[in-house]
Amino acid sequence: MITENVSATVGKSEQTDMRAKYKKRSQIAQIWNRFKKNKLALFGLAIFVLMVIAAVSAPLYLDYEKDVVEQNIMMRFQGMSAEHPFGTDAFGRDILNRVIWGARVSMFVGFVVVAVALSIGIVIGSLSGFIGGKLDNILMRIVDVIMAIPQTLLAIAIVSSFGNSIRNLILAMSIGLIPSMSRIIRSSVMGLKGQEFIEAAKAYGSSGVRIILRHIIPNAIGPITVQGTLTVARSIITIASLSFIGLGIQPPNPEWGAMLSDAKSYMIGYPYLVYAPGIAIILTVMSLTLIGDGLRDAIDPKLKR
């Protein structure tokens, strides 16, 4: 009899897990169906996927030393041609090759920055929104202090103090993004913690950590995903801005902002130098923005109406 009861309990648990997985797959399918109806969002997704493929596969068809950083003064300032679609720079390097390799740097730093800021923001926002009280006041006042400093200015101060490196650049930008991430997650948590399923989990005896990890964060993943996508676009612009003023990625490593900075002295005579890096920044930011807008409308169609 005991064995039968245990088997029945296990069977019900497995059925519950299967229903939860099916419901999750069903929700993802619904979001995708709504997303693909947005033609602009699909256009942005197609552009971004192509750029990611080109950047990730760059080592397969480009040699970093020979095709990206090696100088050839005899080939300097070659105009746009079949051999060099966007011409060559002041050191005879192919601009298109450097833009493609630069995408690896810009996208890598952009995604890592958002991942770090989002991870810390989830912890701060979840604790602040779920526990509330004095802890909420302390954490939010710290967040307010950081938010009072412009993100770019904070990044400049940190990079200038600790030196130019990818690690310091990621650290500086992540610190500047943590407050906004924390605020968004906190508002989502506060909106969810009063729901009936959270009260039921509390009545069942679930711990606060389990409730946050198993119930609140999965239900708040929509706004987090949208914000993360849009923040990657802003991060890429910030990376380019810092590199443009000499505080980002350092030569000879290719980076879009640094390439624009190098080209500004030659723009009058050789305007084509800014075409490729400028177009790369515009396309990347535009595609991520379109994807973010599409995800927002797909996750919560009420916002569109």
C-alpha positions in Angstrom: 0.0 0.0 0.0 2.8 2.4 0.9 4.6 1.5 -2.3 1.5 2.3 -4.3 1.1 5.7 -2.6 4.8 6.5 -3.2 4.4 5.5 -6.9 1.3 7.7 -7.2 3.1 10.6 -5.6 6.0 10.2 -8.0 3.7 9.9 -10.9 1.9 13.1 -10.0 5.2 14.9 -9.6 6.4 13.7 -13.0 3.1 14.8 -14.6 3.4 18.2 -13.0 7.0 18.6 -14.3 5.8 17.5 -17.8 3.0 20.0 -17.7 5.3 22.8 -16.6 7.8 22.0 -19.4 5.0 21.8 -22.0 3.6 25.1 -20.8 7.0 26.7 -21.1 7.5 25.4 -24.6 4.0 26.6 -25.5 4.8 30.1 -24.2 8.1 30.2 -26.1 6.2 29.1 -29.3 3.6 31.9 -28.8 6.3 34.5 -28.2 8.1 33.4 -31.4 4.9 33.4 -33.4 4.2 37.0 -32.3 7.8 38.0 -32.9 8.0 36.7 -36.5 4.9 38.7 -37.4 7.0 41.8 -36.8 8.8 42.3 -40.1 11.1 44.9 -38.8 12.1 42.7 -35.9 12.8 39.8 -38.3 14.9 42.2 -40.4 16.9 43.2 -37.4 17.4 39.6 -36.4 18.6 38.6 -39.8 21.1 41.4 -39.9 22.4 40.6 -36.5 22.7 36.9 -37.1 24.7 37.6 -40.3 27.0 39.9 -38.4 27.5 37.4 -35.6 28.3 34.6 -38.2 30.8 36.9 -40.0 32.5 37.8 -36.7 32.6 34.3 -35.2 33.9 32.7 -38.3 36.5 35.4 -39.1 39.5 33.2 -38.0 38.5 30.7 -40.7 39.1 33.1 -43.6 41.2 35.8 -42.0 44.7 35.7 -40.6 44.9 38.1 -37.8 48.6 39.0 -38.2 48.6 39.1 -42.0 45.1 40.4 -42.9 44.2 42.6 -39.9 47.3 44.2 -38.3 50.2 43.8 -40.7 51.1 47.2 -42.2 51.9 47.7 -45.9 52.7 51.3 -46.6 52.9 50.7 -50.3 49.1 50.0 -50.2 48.1 52.9 -48.0 45.0 54.9 -49.0 43.9 52.6 -51.7 40.3 53.5 -52.7 37.4 51.1 -52.8 37.9 48.3 -55.3 37.1 44.7 -55.9 40.2 43.7 -53.9 39.5 46.1 -51.1 35.7 46.8 -51.0 36.1 49.6 -48.4 39.7 50.6 -49.3 42.8 50.6 -47.1 43.8 52.8 -44.2 46.8 55.0 -43.6 48.9 51.9 -42.9 47.8 49.9 -45.9 45.5 47.6 -44.0 42.2 46.4 -45.5 39.4 48.3 -43.8 36.8 45.6 -44.3 39.0 42.9 -42.7 39.5 45.2 -39.7 35.8 45.9 -39.4 34.9 42.2 -39.4 37.6 41.4 -36.8 36.5 44.5 -34.8 33.0 43.0 -34.6 34.5 40.2 -32.5 35.8 42.7 -30.0 32.8 45.1 -29.8 30.2 42.3 -29.6 32.2 40.3 -27.1 32.7 43.2 -24.8 29.1 44.3 -25.2 27.6 40.9 -24.3 30.1 40.3 -21.4 29.3 43.7 -19.9 25.6 43.1 -20.0 26.0 39.6 -18.6 28.0 40.8 -15.7 25.8 43.8 -15.0 22.7 41.6 -15.3 24.0 38.9 -13.0 24.8 41.4 -10.2 21.6 43.4 -11.0 19.5 40.2 -10.6 20.9 39.6 -7.1 20.5 43.2 -5.9 17.1 43.8 -7.5 15.7 40.4 -6.3 16.9 40.9 -2.7 15.8 44.5 -2.6 12.3 43.9 -4.1 11.5 40.6 -2.3 12.8 41.4 1.2 12.1 45.2 1.2 12.5 47.2 4.4 15.9 48.5 5.5 17.7 46.3 3.1 15.8 47.8 0.2 16.5 51.3 1.4 20.2 50.6 1.8 20.6 48.9 -1.6 18.6 51.5 -3.5 20.4 54.4 -1.9 23.7 52.9 -3.1 22.2 52.4 -6.5 21.0 56.0 -6.6 24.6 57.3 -5.8 26.0 55.3 -8.7 23.1 56.4 -11.0 23.9 60.0 -10.2 27.2 59.6 -12.1 26.9 59.5 -15.9 27.8 56.1 -17.2 30.4 57.3 -19.7 32.0 59.6 -17.2 32.2 56.8 -14.7 33.8 54.5 -17.3 36.3 57.2 -18.2 37.3 57.7 -14.5 37.7 53.9 -13.9 39.7 53.2 -17.1 41.9 56.3 -16.6 42.6 55.2 -13.0 43.3 51.5 -13.6 44.7 51.6 -17.2 43.4 50.7 -20.7 42.6 47.0 -21.0 39.6 44.9 -22.0 39.2 43.7 -18.4 39.1 47.3 -17.0 36.8 48.4 -19.8 34.3 45.6 -18.9 34.6 46.4 -15.2 34.0 50.1 -15.8 31.0 49.6 -18.1 29.5 46.9 -15.9 29.5 49.1 -12.8 27.7 51.8 -14.7 24.9 49.4 -15.9 24.3 47.7 -12.6 21.9 50.4 -11.2 19.5 50.4 -14.2 19.4 46.6 -14.2 18.8 46.5 -10.5 15.9 49.0 -10.7 14.2 47.1 -13.5 14.5 43.7 -11.8 13.4 45.2 -8.5 10.2 46.6 -10.1 9.4 43.3 -11.7 10.0 41.4 -8.4 7.8 43.9 -6.5 5.0 43.4 -9.0 5.2 39.6 -8.7 5.7 39.0 -5.0 2.1 39.8 -4.2 0.7 37.3 -6.7 -1.3 34.3 -5.5 1.2 31.7 -6.7 3.9 33.4 -4.6 1.7 33.3 -1.6 1.0 29.7 -2.3 4.7 29.0 -2.4 5.2 30.7 0.9 2.3 28.7 2.4 3.9 25.5 1.1 7.0 26.4 3.1 9.3 27.3 0.2 12.4 29.4 1.2 12.9 32.9 0.0 15.8 31.8 -2.2 13.7 29.1 -3.8 10.8 31.4 -4.5 13.1 33.9 -6.1 14.9 31.4 -8.3 12.0 29.1 -9.2 9.1 31.4 -9.4 10.0 35.1 -9.5 13.0 35.3 -11.9 11.5 32.9 -14.5 8.3 35.1 -14.6 10.4 38.3 -14.8 12.6 37.0 -17.6 10.7 38.8 -20.3 11.5 42.4 -19.2 15.0 41.3 -18.3 15.6 39.9 -21.8 14.2 43.0 -23.5 16.3 45.3 -21.4 19.4 43.2 -21.9 19.0 43.3 -25.7 18.7 47.0 -25.7 21.5 47.5 -23.3 23.9 45.5 -25.5 23.3 48.1 -28.2 24.0 51.0 -25.8 27.1 49.2 -24.6 28.5 48.9 -28.1 28.0 52.7 -28.6 29.8 53.3 -25.3 32.7 51.0 -26.3 33.0 52.9 -29.5 32.9 56.2 -27.7 35.6 55.3 -25.2 37.8 53.9 -28.0 37.3 57.0 -30.1 38.8 59.2 -27.3 41.6 56.7 -26.7 40.3 55.0 -23.5 38.9 51.8 -25.0 40.5 49.1 -27.2 44.1 50.1 -28.0 45.9 49.8 -31.3 46.8 47.7 -33.3 43.7 45.8 -32.2 40.8 46.8 -34.5 37.7 48.4 -32.9 35.0 50.4 -34.6 35.4 53.5 -32.5 39.2 53.5 -32.7 39.0 53.1 -36.4 36.8 56.2 -36.6 39.2 58.0 -34.4 42.1 57.1 -36.7 40.1 58.2 -39.8 39.1 61.6 -38.5 42.4 63.2 -39.5 42.0 62.0 -43.1 38.2 62.5 -43.6 38.6 65.4 -46.0 40.8 63.7 -48.5 39.7 60.1 -47.8 36.1 60.1 -46.6 35.7 56.4 -47.4 37.7 55.6 -44.2 34.7 56.1 -42.0 32.2 54.3 -44.1 32.7 50.7 -43.0 33.1 51.3 -39.2 30.3 53.8 -39.2 27.9 51.4 -41.1 28.9 48.6 -38.8 28.0 50.6 -35.7 24.7 51.7 -37.2 23.7 48.3 -38.4 24.5 46.6 -35.1 22.7 49.1 -32.9 19.7 49.3 -35.3 19.4 45.5 -35.4 19.6 45.1 -31.7 17.1 47.9 -31.1 14.6 46.3 -33.6 15.1 42.9 -31.9 14.5 44.5 -28.5 11.3 46.3 -29.6 10.1 43.1 -31.3 10.7 41.0 -28.1 8.9 43.6 -26.0 5.8 43.5 -28.2 6.0 39.7 -28.4 6.4 39.1 -24.7 3.7 41.5 -23.7 1.3 42.3 -26.6 -0.7 44.6 -24.4 2.1 47.2 -24.5 1.7 47.4 -28.3 -2.0 48.0 -28.1 
